[in-house]
Amino acid sequence: MSAARWELYLIETDGGPACISVNLEFEQSAPLAELPRLHWVQTSPLPESVGAASKAHEAREDRLHEIFGAAGACAVGSIASRERRELYWYSRHGVAPEELRAALAGPPTWRHGVDEDPQWQHYRKVLLPSEEDRRRMQIVRALTALAERGDLLEAERPVEYRAAFGCRADAERFLRQASEAGFRAVAQPISASGVWRARVVMRHSLSLAELAPRIEQIGTLAAAYDGRYEGFDTHAVQLKNDGRA
């Protein structure tokens, strides 16, 4: 198996926001026939303050990872919310019951359960990010990189969005719909290698609250004409602590 590749992202649930941590090592290979059982441990939320309670919580989770690892189980992710935290492993067999009971003993008492999940449905349907989640993760990474370079993300600037289509007619229909939605076409569609690309622009800041809904909007408009969102481009504004700005 390759090295674990962990990704962290936020989702909205009926109970409010939650954070998913997922091991992408198995993204292309799941399900693994040799690991058909999903083990889960439900815990209390992580303590907000750093102290004895937080260290004790982390120590218990570390001990659980040791126990499941010794049994040949693979950690695949966790979900954390205000109400609870759940950790997940896939394994072939069970784990040492005495050691597990000792690790789960309270206070507070942590719960353990096992589900037969040979198709890895929980991993593929719950833990892995959706396409919308992946786009949001890409946005966060891009904004983080810009902020680290000193960009004032709150400053407005033109932001250009790209979409690709199978024919010119679909690209032109997309441009008309995008214009009606408040975007401005940058140029006529351009063809390359049988793909027609269209570009539209809108002026706004680079906050996640501004970018995410517009990217979803472009994706929806493009999909209506069998197209796909390809990305956004912009320029840096007022670099912080940079005399050249």
C-alpha positions as CSV (number, residue, x, y, z in Angstrom):
1,M,0.0,0.0,0.0
2,S,1.1,3.6,-0.6
3,A,1.6,6.1,2.1
4,A,-1.5,7.6,3.8
5,R,-2.7,10.8,2.2
6,W,-4.9,12.7,4.6
7,E,-7.3,15.5,3.5
8,L,-9.4,17.7,5.8
9,Y,-12.6,19.4,4.7
10,L,-15.8,20.9,6.1
11,I,-19.4,19.9,5.3
12,E,-22.9,21.1,6.4
13,T,-25.2,18.6,8.1
14,D,-28.7,18.9,9.6
15,G,-27.0,19.3,13.0
16,G,-24.6,22.1,11.8
17,P,-21.1,22.1,10.4
18,A,-18.9,19.1,10.6
19,C,-15.3,18.3,9.7
20,I,-14.2,15.2,7.8
21,S,-10.7,13.9,7.8
22,V,-10.2,11.2,5.1
23,N,-7.3,8.9,4.1
24,L,-7.2,9.2,0.2
25,E,-4.7,6.3,0.0
26,F,-7.7,4.0,-0.9
27,E,-9.5,6.4,-3.2
28,Q,-8.7,4.4,-6.4
29,S,-8.4,0.9,-4.9
30,A,-11.5,0.7,-2.6
31,P,-13.1,-1.6,-1.8
32,L,-10.4,-3.9,-0.5
33,A,-11.8,-7.5,-0.4
34,E,-9.4,-8.4,2.4
35,L,-10.8,-5.7,4.7
36,P,-14.6,-6.1,4.7
37,R,-15.4,-4.9,8.2
38,L,-15.9,-1.3,9.2
39,H,-15.1,-0.5,12.8
40,W,-16.2,2.7,14.3
41,V,-15.6,4.4,17.6
42,Q,-17.9,7.2,18.8
43,T,-16.4,9.7,21.2
44,S,-17.1,13.0,22.8
45,P,-16.1,16.1,20.9
46,L,-12.4,17.2,21.1
47,P,-12.0,19.5,24.1
48,E,-11.7,23.1,22.9
49,S,-9.0,24.2,25.3
50,V,-5.5,22.7,25.4
51,G,-4.9,21.0,28.7
52,A,-5.2,17.8,30.6
53,A,-8.5,16.9,29.1
54,S,-7.3,17.5,25.5
55,K,-4.1,15.5,26.1
56,A,-6.1,12.6,27.6
57,H,-8.4,12.6,24.6
58,E,-5.6,12.5,22.2
59,A,-3.8,9.8,24.1
60,R,-6.9,7.6,24.0
61,E,-7.2,8.1,20.2
62,D,-3.5,7.3,19.8
63,R,-4.1,4.1,21.8
64,L,-7.0,3.1,19.6
65,H,-4.9,3.6,16.5
66,E,-2.2,1.3,18.0
67,I,-4.8,-1.4,18.9
68,F,-6.4,-1.4,15.4
69,G,-3.1,-1.1,13.7
70,A,-1.8,-4.2,15.6
71,A,-4.9,-6.1,14.3
72,G,-4.1,-5.2,10.7
73,A,-6.8,-2.6,10.4
74,C,-6.5,0.5,8.3
75,A,-7.6,3.9,9.5
76,V,-9.7,5.6,6.8
77,G,-11.1,8.7,8.4
78,S,-13.1,10.6,11.1
79,I,-16.1,12.9,11.3
80,A,-16.2,15.6,14.0
81,S,-19.1,17.9,15.0
82,R,-20.2,19.8,18.0
83,E,-22.1,16.7,19.3
84,R,-19.6,13.9,18.7
85,R,-16.6,12.6,17.0
86,E,-16.4,9.3,15.1
87,L,-13.3,7.4,14.0
88,Y,-13.3,4.7,11.3
89,W,-11.1,1.7,10.4
90,Y,-11.5,-1.3,8.0
91,S,-10.2,-4.7,9.0
92,R,-10.4,-8.4,8.2
93,H,-11.1,-9.5,11.8
94,G,-11.9,-8.1,15.2
95,V,-9.4,-6.6,17.6
96,A,-8.2,-7.6,21.0
97,P,-11.3,-7.3,23.1
98,E,-9.6,-6.7,26.5
99,E,-7.3,-4.0,25.1
100,L,-10.2,-2.3,23.3
101,R,-12.4,-2.3,26.4
102,A,-9.6,-0.8,28.4
103,A,-9.1,1.9,25.8
104,L,-12.8,2.8,25.6
105,A,-13.5,2.8,29.4
106,G,-14.6,6.2,30.7
107,P,-15.2,8.6,31.9
108,P,-16.5,9.5,29.4
109,T,-17.3,6.1,28.0
110,W,-16.6,5.7,24.2
111,R,-18.7,3.4,22.1
112,H,-17.4,0.8,19.6
113,G,-19.3,-0.9,16.8
114,V,-18.7,-3.1,13.8
115,D,-20.6,-3.1,10.4
116,E,-20.1,-5.5,7.5
117,D,-19.2,-3.2,4.7
118,P,-17.4,-5.3,2.0
119,Q,-18.1,-2.6,-0.7
120,W,-16.7,0.2,1.5
121,Q,-19.9,2.1,1.1
122,H,-19.2,4.3,4.2
123,Y,-15.7,5.2,2.8
124,R,-16.9,5.9,-0.7
125,K,-20.3,7.5,0.0
126,V,-19.7,9.3,3.3
127,L,-16.0,10.0,3.8
128,L,-14.7,10.7,0.3
129,P,-15.3,14.3,-0.7
130,S,-18.0,15.1,-3.4
131,E,-17.1,17.0,-6.5
132,E,-18.4,20.1,-4.8
133,D,-16.3,19.4,-1.7
134,R,-13.2,18.9,-4.0
135,R,-13.8,22.3,-5.7
136,R,-14.1,24.0,-2.3
137,M,-10.9,22.3,-1.1
138,Q,-9.1,23.5,-4.3
139,I,-10.4,27.0,-3.6
140,V,-9.1,26.9,0.0
141,R,-5.7,25.8,-1.1
142,A,-5.5,28.5,-3.7
143,L,-6.6,31.2,-1.3
144,T,-4.1,29.9,1.3
145,A,-1.3,30.1,-1.1
146,L,-2.2,33.7,-2.2
147,A,-2.6,34.8,1.4
148,E,0.8,33.4,2.3
149,R,2.3,35.4,-0.6
150,G,0.7,38.5,1.0
151,D,-2.4,39.0,-1.2
152,L,-5.2,41.1,0.3
153,L,-7.9,38.6,-0.4
154,E,-10.6,41.1,0.8
155,A,-9.7,43.5,-2.0
156,E,-12.0,43.4,-5.1
157,R,-10.5,42.6,-8.4
158,P,-11.6,41.0,-11.8
159,V,-11.9,37.2,-11.5
160,E,-12.0,35.2,-14.7
161,Y,-13.8,31.9,-14.9
162,R,-13.2,29.2,-17.6
163,A,-15.5,26.5,-18.9
164,A,-15.1,23.9,-21.7
165,F,-17.7,22.6,-24.2
166,G,-17.9,20.0,-27.0
167,C,-19.1,22.5,-29.6
168,R,-19.2,26.2,-30.3
169,A,-23.0,26.5,-30.1
170,D,-23.0,25.2,-26.5
171,A,-20.2,27.6,-25.5
172,E,-22.1,30.5,-27.0
173,R,-25.3,29.5,-25.2
174,F,-23.3,29.3,-21.9
175,L,-22.0,32.9,-22.6
176,R,-25.5,34.2,-23.1
177,Q,-26.8,32.6,-19.9
178,A,-23.7,33.7,-17.9
179,S,-24.2,37.3,-19.1
180,E,-27.8,37.3,-18.0
181,A,-26.5,36.0,-14.6
182,G,-24.2,39.1,-14.2
183,F,-21.0,37.8,-15.6
184,R,-19.2,39.5,-18.6
185,A,-17.9,37.5,-21.6
186,V,-14.2,38.1,-22.0
187,A,-14.1,37.0,-25.7
188,Q,-15.7,34.7,-28.2
189,P,-15.3,31.0,-27.6
190,I,-11.9,29.5,-28.7
191,S,-11.4,26.0,-30.1
192,A,-8.4,23.8,-29.3
193,S,-8.1,20.0,-29.9
194,G,-11.8,19.8,-30.4
195,V,-12.7,21.5,-27.2
196,W,-14.4,24.9,-27.1
197,R,-13.5,27.1,-24.2
198,A,-15.4,30.2,-23.0
199,R,-14.3,32.8,-20.4
200,V,-16.3,35.1,-18.3
201,V,-15.4,37.6,-15.7
202,M,-16.9,39.2,-12.6
203,R,-15.4,41.7,-10.1
204,H,-15.4,40.7,-6.5
205,S,-13.1,39.8,-3.6
206,L,-11.3,36.5,-3.2
207,S,-13.0,35.4,0.0
208,L,-14.4,31.8,0.1
209,A,-17.9,33.3,0.6
210,E,-17.5,35.2,-2.8
211,L,-15.7,32.5,-4.8
212,A,-17.5,29.3,-3.8
213,P,-21.0,30.2,-4.9
214,R,-19.8,31.7,-8.2
215,I,-17.8,28.6,-9.1
216,E,-20.9,26.5,-8.3
217,Q,-22.9,28.9,-10.5
218,I,-20.5,28.6,-13.4
219,G,-20.4,24.8,-13.0
220,T,-24.2,24.6,-13.1
221,L,-24.5,26.9,-16.1
222,A,-21.8,24.9,-18.0
223,A,-23.4,21.6,-17.1
224,A,-26.7,22.8,-18.6
225,Y,-24.9,22.7,-22.0
226,D,-22.8,19.6,-21.5
227,G,-19.9,21.6,-20.4
228,R,-17.6,21.7,-17.4
229,Y,-16.0,24.3,-15.1
230,E,-12.2,24.4,-15.6
231,G,-10.9,27.0,-13.1
232,F,-10.5,30.6,-12.3
233,D,-7.7,33.2,-12.8
234,T,-7.0,36.6,-11.3
235,H,-4.1,38.9,-10.3
236,A,-2.7,39.7,-6.9
237,V,-3.8,42.9,-5.2
238,Q,-1.8,45.1,-2.8
239,L,0.6,42.5,-1.5
240,K,1.1,43.0,2.2
241,N,4.6,44.0,3.4
242,D,5.8,44.2,-0.2
243,G,7.4,47.5,-1.2
244,R,6.9,46.6,-4.8
245,A,3.1,46.7,-4.4
